[in-house]
């Protein structure tokens, strides 16, 4: 009579966790980057006398 193998549930095996860890680390890095972008580098207001047209910022001469 052959021995029956004991099969562990999927969460107790190594391979699913190795496959999940890559995208999970990427999502965590993305979340940290977004959080840093909003908290550390807020948009600064443009001073009076400065005109922004597209990507070009010019000082308006009076």
PDB file of N, CA, C and O in Angstrom, chain B, residues numbered from 101:
ATOM      1  N   UNK B 101       0.829  -1.167   0.000  1.00  0.00           N
ATOM      2  CA  UNK B 101       0.000   0.000   0.000  1.00  0.00           C
ATOM      3  C   UNK B 101       0.889   1.251   0.000  1.00  0.00           C
ATOM      4  O   UNK B 101       1.748   1.392   0.870  1.00  0.00           O
ATOM      5  N   UNK B 102       0.692   2.167  -0.972  1.00  0.00           N
ATOM      6  CA  UNK B 102       1.553   3.355  -1.042  1.00  0.00           C
ATOM      7  C   UNK B 102       1.211   4.366   0.052  1.00  0.00           C
ATOM      8  O   UNK B 102       0.072   4.466   0.510  1.00  0.00           O
ATOM      9  N   UNK B 103       2.239   5.107   0.447  1.00  0.00           N
ATOM     10  CA  UNK B 103       2.021   6.153   1.452  1.00  0.00           C
ATOM     11  C   UNK B 103       1.300   7.334   0.812  1.00  0.00           C
ATOM     12  O   UNK B 103       1.562   7.673  -0.342  1.00  0.00           O
ATOM     13  N   UNK B 104       0.423   7.939   1.537  1.00  0.00           N
ATOM     14  CA  UNK B 104      -0.256   9.144   1.044  1.00  0.00           C
ATOM     15  C   UNK B 104       0.540  10.366   1.494  1.00  0.00           C
ATOM     16  O   UNK B 104       0.975  10.468   2.641  1.00  0.00           O
ATOM     17  N   UNK B 105       0.710  11.281   0.556  1.00  0.00           N
ATOM     18  CA  UNK B 105       1.431  12.512   0.885  1.00  0.00           C
ATOM     19  C   UNK B 105       0.486  13.484   1.578  1.00  0.00           C
ATOM     20  O   UNK B 105      -0.691  13.593   1.235  1.00  0.00           O
ATOM     21  N   UNK B 106       1.026  14.171   2.541  1.00  0.00           N
ATOM     22  CA  UNK B 106       0.243  15.198   3.227  1.00  0.00           C
ATOM     23  C   UNK B 106       0.452  16.498   2.460  1.00  0.00           C
ATOM     24  O   UNK B 106       1.575  16.983   2.323  1.00  0.00           O
ATOM     25  N   UNK B 107      -0.626  17.037   1.974  1.00  0.00           N
ATOM     26  CA  UNK B 107      -0.559  18.286   1.204  1.00  0.00           C
ATOM     27  C   UNK B 107      -1.000  19.435   2.118  1.00  0.00           C
ATOM     28  O   UNK B 107      -2.117  19.450   2.635  1.00  0.00           O
ATOM     29  N   UNK B 108      -0.093  20.387   2.299  1.00  0.00           N
ATOM     30  CA  UNK B 108      -0.403  21.551   3.124  1.00  0.00           C
ATOM     31  C   UNK B 108      -1.313  22.499   2.365  1.00  0.00           C
ATOM     32  O   UNK B 108      -1.321  22.491   1.134  1.00  0.00           O
ATOM     33  N   UNK B 109      -2.087  23.324   3.082  1.00  0.00           N
ATOM     34  CA  UNK B 109      -2.871  24.357   2.406  1.00  0.00           C
ATOM     35  C   UNK B 109      -1.941  25.343   1.693  1.00  0.00           C
ATOM     36  O   UNK B 109      -0.750  25.411   1.996  1.00  0.00           O
ATOM     37  N   UNK B 110      -2.491  26.103   0.749  1.00  0.00           N
ATOM     38  CA  UNK B 110      -1.646  26.968  -0.082  1.00  0.00           C
ATOM     39  C   UNK B 110      -0.932  28.028   0.728  1.00  0.00           C
ATOM     40  O   UNK B 110       0.179  28.417   0.368  1.00  0.00           O
ATOM     41  N   UNK B 111      -1.530  28.515   1.816  1.00  0.00           N
ATOM     42  CA  UNK B 111      -0.894  29.592   2.582  1.00  0.00           C
ATOM     43  C   UNK B 111       0.266  29.097   3.432  1.00  0.00           C
ATOM     44  O   UNK B 111       1.003  29.905   3.997  1.00  0.00           O
ATOM     45  N   UNK B 112       0.441  27.802   3.531  1.00  0.00           N
ATOM     46  CA  UNK B 112       1.570  27.252   4.282  1.00  0.00           C
ATOM     47  C   UNK B 112       2.718  26.834   3.375  1.00  0.00           C
ATOM     48  O   UNK B 112       3.708  26.277   3.850  1.00  0.00           O
ATOM     49  N   UNK B 113       2.600  27.093   2.081  1.00  0.00           N
ATOM     50  CA  UNK B 113       3.664  26.759   1.148  1.00  0.00           C
ATOM     51  C   UNK B 113       4.446  28.011   0.784  1.00  0.00           C
ATOM     52  O   UNK B 113       3.959  29.129   0.953  1.00  0.00           O
ATOM     53  N   UNK B 114       5.651  27.819   0.287  1.00  0.00           N
ATOM     54  CA  UNK B 114       6.562  28.939   0.019  1.00  0.00           C
ATOM     55  C   UNK B 114       6.255  29.663  -1.289  1.00  0.00           C
ATOM     56  O   UNK B 114       6.284  30.893  -1.321  1.00  0.00           O
ATOM     57  N   UNK B 115       5.964  28.944  -2.360  1.00  0.00           N
ATOM     58  CA  UNK B 115       5.850  29.548  -3.690  1.00  0.00           C
ATOM     59  C   UNK B 115       4.778  30.631  -3.821  1.00  0.00           C
ATOM     60  O   UNK B 115       5.052  31.663  -4.435  1.00  0.00           O
ATOM     61  N   UNK B 116       3.587  30.450  -3.282  1.00  0.00           N
ATOM     62  CA  UNK B 116       2.613  31.548  -3.412  1.00  0.00           C
ATOM     63  C   UNK B 116       3.102  32.844  -2.779  1.00  0.00           C
ATOM     64  O   UNK B 116       2.865  33.925  -3.318  1.00  0.00           O
ATOM     65  N   UNK B 117       3.782  32.742  -1.638  1.00  0.00           N
ATOM     66  CA  UNK B 117       4.261  33.939  -0.967  1.00  0.00           C
ATOM     67  C   UNK B 117       5.401  34.605  -1.741  1.00  0.00           C
ATOM     68  O   UNK B 117       5.512  35.831  -1.746  1.00  0.00           O
ATOM     69  N   UNK B 118       6.234  33.818  -2.384  1.00  0.00           N
ATOM     70  CA  UNK B 118       7.284  34.403  -3.219  1.00  0.00           C
ATOM     71  C   UNK B 118       6.695  35.112  -4.431  1.00  0.00           C
ATOM     72  O   UNK B 118       7.187  36.166  -4.834  1.00  0.00           O
ATOM     73  N   UNK B 119       5.651  34.545  -5.008  1.00  0.00           N
ATOM     74  CA  UNK B 119       5.021  35.183  -6.168  1.00  0.00           C
ATOM     75  C   UNK B 119       4.233  36.426  -5.783  1.00  0.00           C
ATOM     76  O   UNK B 119       4.160  37.373  -6.566  1.00  0.00           O
ATOM     77  N   UNK B 120       3.652  36.440  -4.612  1.00  0.00           N
ATOM     78  CA  UNK B 120       2.866  37.588  -4.154  1.00  0.00           C
ATOM     79  C   UNK B 120       3.776  38.726  -3.690  1.00  0.00           C
ATOM     80  O   UNK B 120       3.403  39.895  -3.791  1.00  0.00           O
ATOM     81  N   UNK B 121       4.970  38.393  -3.181  1.00  0.00           N
ATOM     82  CA  UNK B 121       5.826  39.416  -2.578  1.00  0.00           C
ATOM     83  C   UNK B 121       6.299  40.481  -3.564  1.00  0.00           C
ATOM     84  O   UNK B 121       6.426  41.643  -3.178  1.00  0.00           O
ATOM     85  N   UNK B 122       6.566  40.129  -4.823  1.00  0.00           N
ATOM     86  CA  UNK B 122       7.030  41.124  -5.794  1.00  0.00           C
ATOM     87  C   UNK B 122       6.017  42.234  -6.037  1.00  0.00           C
ATOM     88  O   UNK B 122       6.339  43.405  -5.837  1.00  0.00           O
ATOM     89  N   UNK B 123       4.789  41.898  -6.468  1.00  0.00           N
ATOM     90  CA  UNK B 123       3.786  42.953  -6.646  1.00  0.00           C
ATOM     91  C   UNK B 123       3.431  43.676  -5.349  1.00  0.00           C
ATOM     92  O   UNK B 123       3.129  44.869  -5.373  1.00  0.00           O
ATOM     93  N   UNK B 124       3.464  42.974  -4.224  1.00  0.00           N
ATOM     94  CA  UNK B 124       3.138  43.625  -2.950  1.00  0.00           C
ATOM     95  C   UNK B 124       4.184  44.680  -2.595  1.00  0.00           C
ATOM     96  O   UNK B 124       3.835  45.760  -2.119  1.00  0.00           O
ATOM     97  N   UNK B 125       5.461  44.377  -2.822  1.00  0.00           N
ATOM     98  CA  UNK B 125       6.524  45.355  -2.550  1.00  0.00           C
ATOM     99  C   UNK B 125       6.406  46.548  -3.501  1.00  0.00           C
ATOM    100  O   UNK B 125       6.631  47.687  -3.091  1.00  0.00           O
ATOM    101  N   UNK B 126       6.057  46.300  -4.762  1.00  0.00           N
ATOM    102  CA  UNK B 126       5.881  47.391  -5.726  1.00  0.00           C
ATOM    103  C   UNK B 126       4.716  48.290  -5.324  1.00  0.00           C
ATOM    104  O   UNK B 126       4.812  49.511  -5.445  1.00  0.00           O
ATOM    105  N   UNK B 127       3.628  47.711  -4.851  1.00  0.00           N
ATOM    106  CA  UNK B 127       2.479  48.509  -4.414  1.00  0.00           C
ATOM    107  C   UNK B 127       2.818  49.336  -3.184  1.00  0.00           C
ATOM    108  O   UNK B 127       2.388  50.484  -3.068  1.00  0.00           O
ATOM    109  N   UNK B 128       3.581  48.765  -2.272  1.00  0.00           N
ATOM    110  CA  UNK B 128       4.000  49.501  -1.084  1.00  0.00           C
ATOM    111  C   UNK B 128       4.905  50.675  -1.465  1.00  0.00           C
ATOM    112  O   UNK B 128       4.748  51.778  -0.943  1.00  0.00           O
ATOM    113  N   UNK B 129       5.848  50.434  -2.373  1.00  0.00           N
ATOM    114  CA  UNK B 129       6.720  51.520  -2.835  1.00  0.00           C
ATOM    115  C   UNK B 129       5.942  52.621  -3.536  1.00  0.00           C
ATOM    116  O   UNK B 129       6.246  53.802  -3.368  1.00  0.00           O
ATOM    117  N   UNK B 130       4.947  52.243  -4.314  1.00  0.00           N
ATOM    118  CA  UNK B 130       4.103  53.237  -4.999  1.00  0.00           C
ATOM    119  C   UNK B 130       3.322  54.065  -3.985  1.00  0.00           C
ATOM    120  O   UNK B 130       3.235  55.286  -4.117  1.00  0.00           O
ATOM    121  N   UNK B 131       2.759  53.416  -2.983  1.00  0.00           N
ATOM    122  CA  UNK B 131       2.001  54.134  -1.961  1.00  0.00           C
ATOM    123  C   UNK B 131       2.893  55.102  -1.190  1.00  0.00           C
ATOM    124  O   UNK B 131       2.480  56.224  -0.896  1.00  0.00           O
ATOM    125  N   UNK B 132       4.108  54.679  -0.862  1.00  0.00           N
ATOM    126  CA  UNK B 132       5.039  55.567  -0.149  1.00  0.00           C
ATOM    127  C   UNK B 132       5.428  56.750  -1.034  1.00  0.00           C
ATOM    128  O   UNK B 132       5.520  57.877  -0.549  1.00  0.00           O
ATOM    129  N   UNK B 133       5.656  56.510  -2.318  1.00  0.00           N
ATOM    130  CA  UNK B 133       6.014  57.586  -3.240  1.00  0.00           C
ATOM    131  C   UNK B 133       4.885  58.607  -3.369  1.00  0.00           C
ATOM    132  O   UNK B 133       5.130  59.813  -3.357  1.00  0.00           O
ATOM    133  N   UNK B 134       3.663  58.126  -3.490  1.00  0.00           N
ATOM    134  CA  UNK B 134       2.515  59.045  -3.581  1.00  0.00           C
ATOM    135  C   UNK B 134       2.369  59.840  -2.294  1.00  0.00           C
ATOM    136  O   UNK B 134       2.117  61.044  -2.336  1.00  0.00           O
ATOM    137  N   UNK B 135       2.524  59.183  -1.152  1.00  0.00           N
ATOM    138  CA  UNK B 135       2.413  59.883   0.125  1.00  0.00           C
ATOM    139  C   UNK B 135       3.488  60.962   0.251  1.00  0.00           C
ATOM    140  O   UNK B 135       3.198  62.075   0.691  1.00  0.00           O
ATOM    141  N   UNK B 136       4.725  60.640  -0.134  1.00  0.00           N
ATOM    142  CA  UNK B 136       5.795  61.628  -0.077  1.00  0.00           C
ATOM    143  C   UNK B 136       5.546  62.790  -1.029  1.00  0.00           C
ATOM    144  O   UNK B 136       5.845  63.938  -0.699  1.00  0.00           O
ATOM    145  N   UNK B 137       5.003  62.503  -2.203  1.00  0.00           N
ATOM    146  CA  UNK B 137       4.746  63.554  -3.178  1.00  0.00           C
ATOM    147  C   UNK B 137       3.712  64.549  -2.657  1.00  0.00           C
ATOM    148  O   UNK B 137       3.838  65.750  -2.894  1.00  0.00           O
ATOM    149  N   UNK B 138       2.711  64.071  -1.962  1.00  0.00           N
ATOM    150  CA  UNK B 138       1.664  64.967  -1.475  1.00  0.00           C
ATOM    151  C   UNK B 138       2.038  65.673  -0.184  1.00  0.00           C
ATOM    152  O   UNK B 138       1.570  66.786   0.055  1.00  0.00           O
ATOM    153  N   UNK B 139       2.864  65.067   0.654  1.00  0.00           N
ATOM    154  CA  UNK B 139       3.179  65.688   1.942  1.00  0.00           C
ATOM    155  C   UNK B 139       4.470  66.497   1.921  1.00  0.00           C
ATOM    156  O   UNK B 139       4.557  67.516   2.607  1.00  0.00           O
ATOM    157  N   UNK B 140       5.460  66.084   1.168  1.00  0.00           N
ATOM    158  CA  UNK B 140       6.761  66.747   1.225  1.00  0.00           C
ATOM    159  C   UNK B 140       6.939  67.850   0.184  1.00  0.00           C
ATOM    160  O   UNK B 140       7.651  68.824   0.425  1.00  0.00           O
ATOM    161  N   UNK B 141       6.298  67.699  -0.962  1.00  0.00           N
ATOM    162  CA  UNK B 141       6.517  68.637  -2.043  1.00  0.00           C
ATOM    163  C   UNK B 141       5.186  69.178  -2.569  1.00  0.00           C
ATOM    164  O   UNK B 141       4.790  68.860  -3.690  1.00  0.00           O
ATOM    165  N   UNK B 142       4.494  69.993  -1.770  1.00  0.00           N
ATOM    166  CA  UNK B 142       3.222  70.539  -2.254  1.00  0.00           C
ATOM    167  C   UNK B 142       3.471  71.573  -3.354  1.00  0.00           C
ATOM    168  O   UNK B 142       4.563  72.128  -3.470  1.00  0.00           O
ATOM    169  N   UNK B 143       2.455  71.813  -4.140  1.00  0.00           N
ATOM    170  CA  UNK B 143       2.570  72.827  -5.182  1.00  0.00           C
ATOM    171  C   UNK B 143       2.746  74.192  -4.540  1.00  0.00           C
ATOM    172  O   UNK B 143       2.013  74.566  -3.624  1.00  0.00           O
ATOM    173  N   UNK B 144       3.715  74.916  -5.029  1.00  0.00           N
ATOM    174  CA  UNK B 144       3.951  76.265  -4.521  1.00  0.00           C
ATOM    175  C   UNK B 144       3.195  77.251  -5.390  1.00  0.00           C
ATOM    176  O   UNK B 144       3.134  77.108  -6.612  1.00  0.00           O
ATOM    177  N   UNK B 145       2.622  78.250  -4.746  1.00  0.00           N
ATOM    178  CA  UNK B 145       1.882  79.238  -5.516  1.00  0.00           C
ATOM    179  C   UNK B 145       2.859  80.127  -6.289  1.00  0.00           C
ATOM    180  O   UNK B 145       3.982  80.373  -5.850  1.00  0.00           O
ATOM    181  N   UNK B 146       2.411  80.589  -7.426  1.00  0.00           N
ATOM    182  CA  UNK B 146       3.232  81.474  -8.249  1.00  0.00           C
ATOM    183  C   UNK B 146       3.074  82.895  -7.714  1.00  0.00           C
ATOM    184  O   UNK B 146       1.964  83.331  -7.410  1.00  0.00           O
ATOM    185  N   UNK B 147       4.166  83.597  -7.604  1.00  0.00           N
ATOM    186  CA  UNK B 147       4.143  84.957  -7.065  1.00  0.00           C
ATOM    187  C   UNK B 147       3.430  85.907  -8.013  1.00  0.00           C
ATOM    188  O   UNK B 147       3.231  85.599  -9.188  1.00  0.00           O
ATOM    189  N   UNK B 148       3.046  87.069  -7.488  1.00  0.00           N
ATOM    190  CA  UNK B 148       2.464  88.108  -8.339  1.00  0.00           C
ATOM    191  C   UNK B 148       3.508  88.587  -9.327  1.00  0.00           C
ATOM    192  O   UNK B 148       4.682  88.726  -8.984  1.00  0.00           O
ATOM    193  N   UNK B 149       3.088  88.833 -10.524  1.00  0.00           N
ATOM    194  CA  UNK B 149       3.989  89.315 -11.556  1.00  0.00           C
ATOM    195  C   UNK B 149       4.648  88.186 -12.329  1.00  0.00           C
ATOM    196  O   UNK B 149       5.562  88.428 -13.117  1.00  0.00           O
ATOM    197  N   UNK B 150       4.206  86.978 -12.120  1.00  0.00           N
ATOM    198  CA  UNK B 150       4.762  85.833 -12.834  1.00  0.00           C
ATOM    199  C   UNK B 150       3.637  85.190 -13.633  1.00  0.00           C
ATOM    200  O   UNK B 150       2.552  84.941 -13.106  1.00  0.00           O
ATOM    201  N   UNK B 151       3.900  84.925 -14.897  1.00  0.00           N
ATOM    202  CA  UNK B 151       2.906  84.354 -15.794  1.00  0.00           C
ATOM    203  C   UNK B 151       3.352  82.964 -16.209  1.00  0.00           C
ATOM    204  O   UNK B 151       4.491  82.766 -16.629  1.00  0.00           O
ATOM    205  N   UNK B 152       2.454  82.012 -16.089  1.00  0.00           N
ATOM    206  CA  UNK B 152       2.777  80.648 -16.478  1.00  0.00           C
ATOM    207  C   UNK B 152       1.971  80.294 -17.719  1.00  0.00           C
ATOM    208  O   UNK B 152       0.742  80.358 -17.715  1.00  0.00           O
ATOM    209  N   UNK B 153       2.682  79.920 -18.786  1.00  0.00           N
ATOM    210  CA  UNK B 153       2.046  79.489 -20.025  1.00  0.00           C
ATOM    211  C   UNK B 153       2.601  78.112 -20.364  1.00  0.00           C
ATOM    212  O   UNK B 153       3.726  77.991 -20.847  1.00  0.00           O
ATOM    213  N   UNK B 154       1.808  77.076 -20.109  1.00  0.00           N
ATOM    214  CA  UNK B 154       2.284  75.720 -20.347  1.00  0.00           C
ATOM    215  C   UNK B 154       3.390  75.382 -19.373  1.00  0.00           C
ATOM    216  O   UNK B 154       3.205  75.497 -18.162  1.00  0.00           O
ATOM    217  N   UNK B 155       4.538  74.965 -19.882  1.00  0.00           N
ATOM    218  CA  UNK B 155       5.672  74.642 -19.020  1.00  0.00           C
ATOM    219  C   UNK B 155       6.601  75.828 -18.821  1.00  0.00           C
ATOM    220  O   UNK B 155       7.547  75.753 -18.036  1.00  0.00           O
ATOM    221  N   UNK B 156       6.341  76.914 -19.520  1.00  0.00           N
ATOM    222  CA  UNK B 156       7.209  78.082 -19.475  1.00  0.00           C
ATOM    223  C   UNK B 156       6.676  79.086 -18.454  1.00  0.00           C
ATOM    224  O   UNK B 156       5.496  79.436 -18.480  1.00  0.00           O
ATOM    225  N   UNK B 157       7.534  79.538 -17.569  1.00  0.00           N
ATOM    226  CA  UNK B 157       7.176  80.546 -16.554  1.00  0.00           C
ATOM    227  C   UNK B 157       7.980  81.800 -16.856  1.00  0.00           C
ATOM    228  O   UNK B 157       9.209  81.766 -16.927  1.00  0.00           O
ATOM    229  N   UNK B 158       7.256  82.925 -17.034  1.00  0.00           N
ATOM    230  CA  UNK B 158       7.918  84.184 -17.359  1.00  0.00           C
ATOM    231  C   UNK B 158       7.516  85.247 -16.348  1.00  0.00           C
ATOM    232  O   UNK B 158       6.409  85.228 -15.811  1.00  0.00           O
ATOM    233  N   UNK B 159       8.424  86.164 -16.102  1.00  0.00           N
ATOM    234  CA  UNK B 159       8.115  87.282 -15.244  1.00  0.00           C
ATOM    235  C   UNK B 159       7.521  88.397 -16.096  1.00  0.00           C
ATOM    236  O   UNK B 159       8.087  88.780 -17.121  1.00  0.00           O
ATOM    237  N   UNK B 160       6.394  88.904 -15.668  1.00  0.00           N
ATOM    238  CA  UNK B 160       5.708  89.955 -16.406  1.00  0.00           C
ATOM    239  C   UNK B 160       6.349  91.284 -16.059  1.00  0.00           C
ATOM    240  O   UNK B 160       6.480  91.631 -14.885  1.00  0.00           O
ATOM    241  N   UNK B 161       6.751  92.036 -17.092  1.00  0.00           N
ATOM    242  CA  UNK B 161       7.374  93.347 -16.874  1.00  0.00           C
ATOM    243  C   UNK B 161       6.294  94.402 -16.893  1.00  0.00           C
ATOM    244  O   UNK B 161       5.399  94.381 -17.737  1.00  0.00           O
ATOM    245  N   UNK B 162       6.385  95.314 -15.962  1.00  0.00           N
ATOM    246  CA  UNK B 162       5.383  96.388 -15.867  1.00  0.00           C
ATOM    247  C   UNK B 162       5.901  97.679 -16.420  1.00  0.00           C
ATOM    248  O   UNK B 162       5.187  98.682 -16.417  1.00  0.00           O
TER     249      UNK B 162
END
